[in-house]
Amino acid sequence: MHSALALYLPFLVHLIHCQSLECPESRAPSQLAAVAVWTRESNGSLLYRISDEDLTDEGYRRGTADREDVVVLLARSPGSCTLGPCALQLSTNVRESDGVVSHQENVLGIPDGFSDMHNSFYCVRRYGDCGAQRPVFRYTKGFGSSMVYAYSLDPAALFPGYSREGRILCYGWDDSGSVVHALSMEKKCLPINAIANGRVRCRVTYSTGHSAIHSIGTTATLVCDEGYLGGGQSAVLCVKTGWYPASGLGYCVKRNGRFPQGTHVTVLCNIGYDLFGSINAVCEGGRWSRKLAVCQSSFDPKCPSLNTPFPGRITYSSLPPYSPSTTATLVCDLGLAVSGDASLTCTEDGWSPKTGLGDGSTVFIMCNIGYTPQGSMSSLCQNGAWTPTPGSCSMSSPTGSNTVQQPGLNSGSSGGTCVAMAAPQNGYITYSPSGSSEASDFVIA
């Protein structure tokens, strides 16, 4: 009895492992893409690469080592699955000498001899984080600069001559609930119905050619007729439950066309971009009811997360990516008070009000009578930082305020601005030029 229990124990431990508290399942990214392992022959050997795109035009074909019903989803944007503690950026690096692809986290830089293809995915470090449970494996062969890599999404896959790395590369998500079109009895995808919008007719192309039934791994791509533009999802992938994602293929609309009263419009962003603004609008009285959102890069948002002045914390009125009207509020630890703006609002121009002082501004520290300066009494704003670090006023007697000021929220240093300095105890600060004088005077107890 005990021996049988011991045999099953590792499996049970694997099942009950759950996500960490900072990476709950509710933080699963919304922009997931079904990926597959693709292979290409080069100099008598196979090159391996993970992709959510059809790589046929680049000489690749769908790999055969993985079982067809094994499908893993990776993210094109980490979303609320925090990059660092939860998610990692899985870069695609190619070796310039022979085309070998290395998928890895480039935190220590790009490997020697490789170049970054700037085609990254996001997955998690630990099983269960952000709801991810599907492992991605990497295999190696050779040593040093001649090492080659293979990849698999299938725990049962074998690569003769390769050794599977002991550490799982990362974890992705499964495709449960992604059905958009039923499968045939042979578990293959049926053709997608013709897409039309009035007189607009579109066609669908398949990576496996025109067939009555398409195998798992087939990509279906929407192509619009001349004079029309595609909207919504441009491609879907045949997975074990049908075509993925659930939104299906999009639609075709006429360039510069007009729409009748009551038409609803919805903004959909491509992978790697997030909505910024209102997602939909209605045609009313010859105009749209509201200004529609724009698609902003996930890596360069208009309102990025703010640096938290220590010691304190920032609370946001919504989850990232932050949209217009989102507020960020600084809360200081007990015994501290905010100096500067305690609250900022996300606008189309970034966080508002703008805070900080521009490059070239100088800060001067003046000590009150009875106190002597320690350290530098002046500092210059250069590239968003005060140089050198401003000094302080030493107390010659046990007097002074018990309230310590904490610098207020800084809306960013993208323009080379420096956050207003907290006034030293028993002294005061002047600026040249004056810049945002209210940022140093406004104090919230």
N, C-alpha and C positions, 0 to 999 in steps of 0.2 A: 504493500500500500504506500509506504513512504517513498520507495523508489519511483513509483508511478507519479506521485505528486511532484517529485524533484524534476522529472522529465518535463512536466507541463509548466513548471514555475516560470522559466524565462518567457514563455509565451504569454502567461498571465501578466507578468510585469510589463511587457510591451503594451498590452491592451489597456492597462489602467494608468499608464503614463499620461499626464494631462499637460495642458499649456501652462506657462508661467503666468503669474498674476498680472504682469505688465503687458502680456501679449495674449489677451483672451480671444476666443473664437470669433467674437463679434467684430474684431478688427481685421477680418479677412479682406484683402483688397477687392475692389469691385471690377477692376480692369484685368481680368484673367484671360489667358490665351492657351489653347490646347497646343502642346508642343509634340514633336516627334524627333527621333534620331535619324539623320540623313547621312548617306555615305557617298563618297566620290573616289574613283580609282585614280591613283597618281603614282607613276613610276613603279607599277606592279604591286602596290599596297593600297589599302583603303584609308581614306581620311574620314573622320567622324565629326558631326556637328549637330547641335541641338537648335531647332528653329520652329517657330510657329508659322512660317511662310513656306510657300511652295518653292523649293530650290532647284526645280528641274532645269530652268534656264541657265543655271550656274554649273550644270553637269552633275548634279547630285540626284540620287534616287532614295526612296524610302528604305531605311535599313530593315534587314530581315531577322536580326538577332532577337528583337523584342517580339513578344506575342502581340497580335493585332488588337486584342481587346484590352491591352494595358495602355491607358491614357493618363497623362499627367498635365495639369494646368500650372503655368507659371504666370507671374504678374509682369506687366509692362510698366507699372507704377506701384510703389509700395503702399500708397494711400495712407490709411490710418495704422497700418502695420509698421510701427516705427522702425525706420532704417537705423541699424546699429544694434540696439538691444534685441530686436525681434527679427527684422529682415536683413538680408545682405544683398548687395548688387552683384549678380553673376555676369561678369563681363565676357565678351567673345573676343579672344585674341588670336591672331593668325601669325604663324612663323613665316617670315618673308622668304626663307630659303626653300621651303618645301610645301607650304600651305597647310601644315598641321595646325589644328585648332585647339586652343587651350581655354576651356571655360573655367574661370576662377574669380575670386574676389581680389581686385587689384588694390587692396589697401596699402600694400608695400611697394606699389608701382607695377608697371608692365614688365613681364619677364624679358630678359635679354634676348634680342633677336626677334621679338614679337612686336606687333603693332595692334592697337585697340581698334576693332571694327566699329565701335560705338553702336553696338547692337546688344543691349543689356536686358537681362531679365531680373526679376526679384523673387526670392524664395526665402525660407526661414532656416535658422540654425538648428532649432530643436524640434523634435517630433511633437506635434500638437499645438505649437505656437500659431496664433492667428488662424487656427483650424486646419493647418497643413499637416498631412499625414502620408503623403506619397514620396518615397525616397528617390533621389536622383543619384546614380552611381557613376564613378569615374574609374577607368582601368588604365594601366600604364604598361609600357614595354620599352626596354632599353634604359640607358642611363644618360645623365648630363644633358648636353646640348642635342643629343640624338634621341631623347625620349619622345615617344609618341603616345597619343591618348585615344581612348575609345569611351563611349558613353552609353548608358542604358537606363531605361525607366522600368525595367522588368527584373525583379530579384532573381529570376531563374535564367537570365541570359548568360551565355558563355562566349568568350572570345579566346580562341586558341593562341597561346603564346603571351597573353596579357595576364596581369595580376590585378585583381580588384582592390582598390585602396581600402584600408581598414576603416577610415572615417568617411561617412556618407557626405557627398558633396553638399547637399542641402535637401530640404523637403518642399514639395509642391502640393497642390490641391487636386482632389479627384473631381470627376465630371458629373457627379450625381445631380440629377435634377436639370440636366442641360438639354433634354430632348426637345427638338423643334420639328422633326419629321420622323415618323415611325420607321423602324428597321424592317427589312424583309425577313422571312423565316430563316434565311442563312446568315442573319446578323450582318447584313451589309446595307448601306444607305441607298434609298430610292431616289430617283431624280427629283430635283426641286421644281415645283410648278413655275410656269412662266410668270414673269413679273411685269405688270403693266400699270400705267397711270394715265387714264384717258387714251389719247392717241400715242402715248409714249410706249414703245416696245423695247424691251431689253433682252439680252441673251445671257446665259450662264455658261461659263467655260469650266471644264473639269481637268484637274491635273492628270487624270488617268485616261483622258480621251472621252469621246461620246459613247456611253454605254447605258444599258437599261438599269444596271445595278452597279454601285460604286463601292470599292473596298475601303476598309478603315484606313485612314491616313490621306484619303482623297481631299483635295482642296477645291471648293466651288467658288468661283470669282464672278462678281457682277460686272458686266460691261455695258455701258450705255451707248445708244446710237449717237451719231454726230449731231451736235447742237443741244445735247442734253447732259446734265451733270448728275453724278451719283450722290445719293445721300444715305446716311445710316451705315450699316455694316457692309463693308465691301467684299468680305470673304468669310466663308464658314468652313469648318473642318469636319470630316466624317469621323466620329468617335464611336465607342462601343454602344452608346445609347441613341445615336442618330447624329444629326447635324448640330455642331456647336459653333457659336453660342445660341442661347435660347431666343435672342432677338431675331435670328434669321437674317437673310440678306435684306439689304435696304431697298431703295427705290430710285427712279430716274425722274428728274424734273427738267423742264425746258429752261435754257439760259435766259435770264432777264424776263421771265414769264410773269403773268399777273394772276392773282388768285381772287376768287369770289368772296363776298361777305361771309363771315363765319368760319373761314378757314383757320385751322389751328396749325401752328408751326412749333416744332421742337428742335432744340439744338443738341446734336450728338457730337462728341469730340473723338478724334482718333486716339489710338493707344499712345500713351506718353503725354497726353494733354488733359487738362481738367477744366470744367466749366467755371466761368467767373461772371456771375450775374444771373439774370432770370433765365430759366431753362425753356420756357415756352411763352407764346403770345397768341392773340386772336386778331384776325383782320376785322376791324370795326370802323365804319365810316371812311373807308379809303386809306386807312393807316393801321399799323400794328399797335396793339393795345399797350405795349411797353417795349422798352429797349431790350433787345435780346442779348444773351450772354456772349462772351467771346471765349475762345479756347486758348488757355494759357499753358505754357510748358510746365510739366510737373516738376522740372528741375529749376525753373526760374519764375516762381509765382510772384504776382503783383504784391501780395501781402505775405511775406515769409514769416516763419516763426521768429519771435523776438528773443534776443539774448536777455536772460534774466539777471538783473543786477543782484549781486550777493550782499547781504542775505535777504532773500525775499522770494516771491513766486508770482507768476503771471497766470491769470485765469482768462479763458476765452469764452465768448458767448456761443460758439459753434465749433464743430470739429474741423480739422484741416481737410482739404485745402480751404483757406478762409475766403469767404465771398464778401461782396459789398455789404456794409452795415454791421459786419462782425466787429465786436468790441474786444479790446485787450485791456485788462485792468491789473495794475501792479498792487500787490498786497505785501507790505513789509512785515518782517518778524517783530515780535513784541519788543517795545522800547525804541523802535525806529519809526521815522516819519518820511514820507515821500517828498523829495525836493524835485520839482518839475512837474511834468504831466503824469497824472496817475492813470489816465485812460486814453487810449487811442482808438480810432475807428478806421476800418478798412474801406478805402475808396478806390475809384478807378485809377487814381494816381499813386496808390500805395497807402501806407499808414498815415493818418492825419490826426492832429496837426504835426507838421514836420518839426522835429526837435533836433537839437545839437547845434554846433557851430562849425562853419566851413573851414576847409584847409587854409592855413595861414593865420588863423585866429590865435591870439596869445592870451594866456591866463596869468594874472598876477595875484599872489597871495599876500594880504596885508594882515599883520598881527596887531591885536589890541594892545593898549598900554599895559605893561606888566608882563608881556609874553614875548618870547624870543623865537625867531624863525629857525627851523630845523630842516635841512635839505634845500632843494631848489625852490626859490620863491617865484619862478616864472616857468612857463611851459608852452610849447608850440604845438598846435594841432597839425599832424602830418599823417595823411592816409588813414584818417579815422582814429588816431590814437594820440594821446598827450605825451610829448617827448621833451625833456626827461619827465619822470614821474614827479608831480608836484609835491612839495614838502608839507610841513605842518607847523603849528604854533605850540611850543612847549609851555606848559603851565608852571608858573613860578609860585602859585598858591593854590590850595584845594578849592577853587571856585569854578564856575562855569555851568552851563546848562546840562541837565541830565538827558535831554532829548538829542539824539543823534540823527542827522539827516541822511537819507538814502537817495542816490541819484534816481530821477524819474525814468519813465520808459523812453528808450531811444528808438526812433522809427527806422534805424538802419544807417549804415555807413557807406551805402552804395555811391553816395555823392561825395565821399571823403569827409563826412562830418564827425565831430567828436561830441559825445554826450556831455551835458553840462556837469561841472564838478560839484560835489557836495561841499558846502562851505565848511572850513575847519572850525573846530571849537575854539572860541576866543579869537576869531579872526574873520575876515570876509574876503570875497573874491571879486575882482574886476576883470572885464574882458576887453580885448581890442582886436577886431571891431566888436561892437556890443553883441551882435548876433541875436540869439533868442534870449533876451534878458529875463523874460518871465520864467524861462526854464530853470534859472538859478534862484529866483525869488519865491516862486509858488511852492508853498509847503503845506502838506496835508498831515495833520496830527494823527 
